Amino acid sequence: MPQSEGLPASVVTRARKIETAGDLSLAVASQRAIAVEIPVAFLYGDTPYAVMMASPGDAEDFAYGFSLTEGIIRSADEIRGVGVVTQDKGLALEIDLAPGRFREHLARRRAITGRTSCGLCGVETVEQLPQANALAPTAPITPQALFAALANLEKNQQLNALTHAVHAAAFCSRDGTIRALREDVGRHNALDKLIGALLREGVSPRDGFIVVTSRASFEMVEKAAIFGATTLVAISAPTSLAIERAEALGLTLAAIARADGVTVFAGALASYCAGMQAEAS
């Protein structure tokens, strides 16, 4: 994970490990790598917008991805620059918007406080929920590509290998090759960082699919669809609203994704599987 902000992604802390159940006298001194969690403040111009609890890495990617999935920008060129300022307890991201976009942002500004478990903190009404547009159909990702991505996912999670405490979001080519991966203590943050990296690099969302190491909630579906990805694969189960939104948006949603099986809940791949079964019968 890039650490251009000068803050470590993990720290080593002392602990005591109990190796035999019930016998505290056998607890031994040990050291563990612990994921760093800091407040990251988003400012547009000089105006505070949000504070998210996040891992310190990939701050500029976070700025771009969060700005897109929050509806503040529609494309990367609407951000003129990002200043990453180290503060006593975290980071401040000073995001310079293009003048027209900044005026629109001020007109709809809202203040939120984010947490690692929440991707919609501060939303006051249902009408304020982010709403992606319906996706243009694409050819379904093959099951072989899904399993290829899953087989290589863990080895690319370098921070999680150290800490066992962070989520990952990966973008994979249509053959299952992992092209980019971002990690964070927050699942929404990891996805925003990934989207930001792809946005900055000009990667087309239709050239592959996204895999996340978390449950597939409403927010994860919306963020993927706002970016334009047509397939989202989640390691854990989906929620009912995630399935409902995936169906409405035309997004393929696969979840409970393991080496021994993947369950398809919505989208083109589900229709493709049903068609294959009908032909076989």
Backbone torsions as a table, in degrees:
resi	resn	phi	psi	omega
1	MET	NA	124.4	178.8
2	PRO	-60.7	139.9	-179.9
3	GLN	-124.1	52.6	-176.5
4	SER	-64.4	-17.4	-178.3
5	GLU	-83.3	-5.3	177.8
6	GLY	80.8	5.4	177.9
7	LEU	-105.6	138.1	-177.5
8	PRO	-73.1	149.8	177.3
9	ALA	-82.2	-21.7	179.1
10	SER	-145.5	156.6	175.2
11	VAL	-131.1	152.8	178.2
12	VAL	-95.3	128.3	-179.5
13	THR	-125.4	153.7	178.2
14	ARG	-86.1	146.9	179.7
15	ALA	-153.3	178.1	174.3
16	ARG	-126.0	130.0	-176.6
17	LYS	-104.2	126.1	176.9
18	ILE	-92.8	114.1	-173.7
19	GLU	-96.3	-17.4	178.4
20	THR	-124.9	125.0	-175.0
21	ALA	-57.5	127.3	173.6
22	GLY	84.8	-9.8	-177.5
23	ASP	-109.6	90.6	-176.9
24	LEU	-68.8	-19.9	-179.6
25	SER	-67.6	-17.8	-178.7
26	LEU	-94.8	5.5	177.5
27	ALA	-64.0	132.2	-176.0
28	VAL	-116.9	148.4	177.8
29	ALA	-66.8	139.7	-180.0
30	SER	-148.5	171.6	175.3
31	GLN	-129.1	142.6	178.7
32	ARG	-135.0	144.1	171.7
33	ALA	-80.9	128.1	-176.3
34	ILE	-118.0	135.2	179.2
35	ALA	-67.0	134.8	177.8
36	VAL	-82.1	135.2	177.1
37	GLU	-126.6	125.6	-176.8
38	ILE	-134.9	158.5	171.0
39	PRO	-78.1	133.4	176.4
40	VAL	-118.1	114.3	-177.8
41	ALA	-93.4	132.9	176.7
42	PHE	-102.9	124.1	176.4
43	LEU	-125.3	131.9	175.5
44	TYR	-110.4	115.9	-165.3
45	GLY	68.1	-129.9	174.0
46	ASP	-104.1	12.6	-171.7
47	THR	-100.1	118.2	177.2
48	PRO	-63.8	143.2	179.7
49	TYR	-123.0	-46.6	-174.6
50	ALA	-155.8	155.5	169.5
51	VAL	-126.2	117.5	179.9
52	MET	-111.5	139.2	173.7
53	MET	-85.4	122.6	-169.3
54	ALA	-153.4	170.8	169.4
55	SER	-77.8	151.1	-172.8
56	PRO	-76.3	-16.3	-173.8
57	GLY	-74.9	161.1	171.9
58	ASP	56.5	44.0	-174.0
59	ALA	-64.0	-40.7	-179.4
60	GLU	-67.6	-38.8	174.4
61	ASP	-58.9	-42.4	179.7
62	PHE	-60.1	-43.2	-179.0
63	ALA	-60.1	-44.6	-178.5
64	TYR	-70.5	-47.4	-177.2
65	GLY	-65.6	-44.4	178.5
66	PHE	-62.4	-42.2	-179.8
67	SER	-62.4	-37.5	178.9
68	LEU	-70.3	-50.6	-174.4
69	THR	-74.0	-16.5	172.6
70	GLU	-84.3	-7.8	-179.9
71	GLY	82.5	13.8	-179.6
72	ILE	-79.3	-36.0	175.0
73	ILE	-124.9	164.3	175.6
74	ARG	-115.6	-16.7	179.9
75	SER	-152.9	161.9	-176.0
76	ALA	-63.0	-32.1	-175.6
77	ASP	-73.1	-3.4	174.9
78	GLU	-84.3	-4.0	170.3
79	ILE	-105.5	122.6	-178.7
80	ARG	-88.4	-19.2	179.1
81	GLY	176.8	158.1	178.0
82	VAL	-130.4	122.0	173.2
83	GLY	-97.7	127.2	178.7
84	VAL	-105.6	110.5	-174.1
85	VAL	-112.9	121.5	177.2
86	THR	-78.6	127.2	178.3
87	GLN	-112.4	178.6	-176.3
88	ASP	-57.5	-41.4	-174.2
89	LYS	-117.1	3.8	-178.4
90	GLY	-179.8	-145.2	-177.8
91	LEU	-127.3	151.8	168.4
92	ALA	-119.9	129.8	176.7
93	LEU	-104.6	110.2	-178.8
94	GLU	-96.7	102.8	-169.9
95	ILE	-101.6	121.8	-178.4
96	ASP	-98.0	107.1	-179.1
97	LEU	-87.9	152.6	170.8
98	ALA	-58.2	145.9	-171.8
99	PRO	-51.6	-47.2	-179.3
100	GLY	-63.5	-41.9	179.4
101	ARG	-66.7	-36.8	179.6
102	PHE	-64.8	-39.7	178.6
103	ARG	-63.5	-41.4	177.6
104	GLU	-64.7	-39.3	179.4
105	HIS	-62.3	-44.5	-179.9
106	LEU	-61.0	-31.4	-178.6
107	ALA	-70.1	-23.9	-177.2
108	ARG	-121.0	14.9	-173.5
109	ARG	-58.8	140.8	172.1
110	ARG	-139.0	151.5	179.1
111	ALA	-102.2	131.3	178.4
112	ILE	-133.4	156.3	170.7
113	THR	-119.6	119.2	-175.5
114	GLY	-98.4	156.7	173.6
115	ARG	-132.5	163.5	-175.9
116	THR	-63.2	-22.1	-177.1
117	SER	-96.0	-1.2	-170.4
118	CYS	-130.8	129.9	179.0
119	GLY	-107.6	-0.8	-177.6
120	LEU	-133.4	28.3	-178.4
121	CYS	-61.8	137.5	176.1
122	GLY	94.4	-10.2	176.9
123	VAL	-71.3	127.0	-172.1
124	GLU	-96.4	-26.4	-179.4
125	THR	-136.2	161.1	178.6
126	VAL	-60.3	-34.7	-178.2
127	GLU	-63.8	-20.4	-179.1
128	GLN	-84.5	-7.3	179.2
129	LEU	-62.8	138.0	178.3
130	PRO	-64.5	138.7	-177.7
131	GLN	-127.6	115.0	176.7
132	ALA	-77.3	160.9	174.2
133	ASN	-86.9	155.5	177.6
134	ALA	-59.4	143.7	-175.2
135	LEU	-92.6	142.4	173.3
136	ALA	-70.2	139.9	-176.8
137	PRO	-66.5	147.4	173.6
138	THR	-133.3	166.0	175.3
139	ALA	-63.3	139.5	-177.8
140	PRO	-65.6	147.5	171.7
141	ILE	-68.4	139.7	-178.1
142	THR	-77.2	150.8	174.1
143	PRO	-56.2	-34.3	179.4
144	GLN	-61.0	-39.6	179.1
145	ALA	-66.8	-40.4	178.7
146	LEU	-60.2	-46.8	-177.9
147	PHE	-70.4	-31.5	176.4
148	ALA	-64.1	-42.2	178.4
149	ALA	-64.6	-45.1	-179.4
150	LEU	-62.8	-35.7	-178.2
151	ALA	-65.7	-27.3	-176.2
152	ASN	-108.2	3.3	-174.8
153	LEU	-67.4	-49.7	-173.7
154	GLU	-61.7	-40.6	-177.8
155	LYS	-66.7	-16.7	178.2
156	ASN	-93.5	-4.3	-178.9
157	GLN	-92.2	77.2	-173.5
158	GLN	-68.0	-41.8	-179.8
159	LEU	-69.7	-39.0	178.8
160	ASN	-67.2	-30.8	176.7
161	ALA	-61.9	-32.1	178.7
162	LEU	-80.9	-41.7	-167.4
163	THR	-110.0	-23.7	-175.4
164	HIS	54.6	36.3	-173.1
165	ALA	-140.7	9.7	-176.2
166	VAL	-127.6	156.2	175.3
167	HIS	-94.1	161.7	176.1
168	ALA	-130.8	151.4	170.2
169	ALA	-131.5	128.7	-176.1
170	ALA	-125.4	144.2	171.8
171	PHE	-106.0	128.7	-174.4
172	CYS	-120.8	141.5	174.1
173	SER	-64.5	167.9	-176.9
174	ARG	-66.4	-12.1	174.5
175	ASP	-95.7	0.6	177.6
176	GLY	98.2	-1.0	177.6
177	THR	-69.8	129.4	178.7
178	ILE	-77.3	117.5	-176.7
179	ARG	-97.1	-30.5	-179.6
180	ALA	-155.0	146.9	179.4
181	LEU	-148.5	138.1	175.3
182	ARG	-129.4	146.6	-178.6
183	GLU	-123.3	150.8	178.4
184	ASP	-164.9	156.6	176.1
185	VAL	-65.6	-23.0	177.1
186	GLY	-105.6	132.9	-178.3
187	ARG	-65.9	-38.4	177.5
188	HIS	-65.1	-39.7	-179.8
189	ASN	-63.8	-42.5	179.2
190	ALA	-59.3	-41.6	179.8
191	LEU	-68.9	-41.9	176.9
192	ASP	-61.2	-40.9	179.1
193	LYS	-64.3	-41.6	177.6
194	LEU	-62.5	-48.2	180.0
195	ILE	-60.1	-41.4	178.7
196	GLY	-62.1	-41.8	178.8
197	ALA	-63.0	-43.7	-179.6
198	LEU	-67.6	-38.6	179.0
199	LEU	-62.8	-44.0	-178.8
200	ARG	-67.1	-31.2	-178.7
201	GLU	-88.2	-5.4	-179.9
202	GLY	72.0	27.9	179.7
203	VAL	-76.9	131.6	177.4
204	SER	-75.7	128.0	178.7
205	PRO	-63.2	-19.4	-177.8
206	ARG	-83.1	-3.1	179.4
207	ASP	-85.8	3.0	-179.0
208	GLY	-174.6	-151.2	-177.7
209	PHE	-147.7	164.9	-176.4
210	ILE	-109.7	138.0	174.1
211	VAL	-120.8	132.3	178.0
212	VAL	-124.9	145.7	-177.7
213	THR	-95.4	50.4	-176.9
214	SER	-151.3	-175.9	172.8
215	ARG	-73.2	160.9	177.8
216	ALA	-99.5	96.4	178.8
217	SER	-97.7	173.7	178.5
218	PHE	-51.7	-46.2	-175.0
219	GLU	-64.2	-37.8	-178.5
220	MET	-67.1	-39.3	176.6
221	VAL	-63.8	-46.0	-178.8
222	GLU	-63.4	-44.2	-179.9
223	LYS	-61.9	-45.4	179.5
224	ALA	-61.4	-42.6	-178.0
225	ALA	-72.2	-36.0	176.3
226	ILE	-60.3	-39.1	176.6
227	PHE	-67.5	-31.5	-180.0
228	GLY	111.8	4.6	177.4
229	ALA	-68.6	139.0	-176.8
230	THR	-102.9	-6.1	177.8
231	THR	-138.5	129.5	175.8
232	LEU	-124.5	127.3	179.4
233	VAL	-116.7	128.4	-178.3
234	ALA	-120.9	142.0	179.5
235	ILE	-68.5	-38.3	-178.9
236	SER	-99.7	-174.8	-173.2
237	ALA	-77.0	160.5	175.2
238	PRO	-90.3	165.4	170.1
239	THR	-96.4	166.6	-178.5
240	SER	-63.1	-39.7	-178.8
241	LEU	-70.2	-32.3	176.5
242	ALA	-61.8	-43.8	179.0
243	ILE	-65.3	-43.4	-180.0
244	GLU	-60.1	-45.9	-179.3
245	ARG	-69.8	-37.5	177.8
246	ALA	-61.2	-43.5	178.7
247	GLU	-63.3	-42.1	-178.7
248	ALA	-67.7	-33.7	-176.5
249	LEU	-87.7	-13.5	-175.1
250	GLY	78.1	28.3	179.7
251	LEU	-97.9	132.4	174.5
252	THR	-76.0	122.7	179.9
253	LEU	-117.3	113.9	175.4
254	ALA	-117.4	139.9	-175.5
255	ALA	-147.4	-176.1	-172.6
256	ILE	47.6	48.1	-172.1
257	ALA	-86.5	114.5	-179.5
258	ARG	-132.9	172.2	179.7
259	ALA	-63.0	-26.5	-176.7
260	ASP	-99.2	3.7	178.2
261	GLY	167.7	153.0	176.7
262	VAL	-134.6	134.8	179.1
263	THR	-102.7	125.8	-178.8
264	VAL	-98.6	124.0	-175.2
265	PHE	-105.1	-23.6	-176.2
266	ALA	-161.4	157.4	170.0
267	GLY	99.8	-170.5	-172.4
268	ALA	-61.9	-37.5	-178.1
269	LEU	-67.1	-35.6	177.3
270	ALA	-63.5	-43.3	178.4
271	SER	-65.6	-39.0	179.2
272	TYR	-62.6	-44.4	179.3
273	CYS	-62.9	-42.0	179.6
274	ALA	-63.3	-40.0	178.6
275	GLY	-64.7	-40.9	178.6
276	MET	-64.1	-39.5	178.7
277	GLN	-65.7	-39.5	-180.0
278	ALA	-64.7	-40.6	178.6
279	GLU	-65.3	-38.8	-178.1
280	ALA	-68.0	-29.7	-179.0
281	SER	-85.9	NA	NA
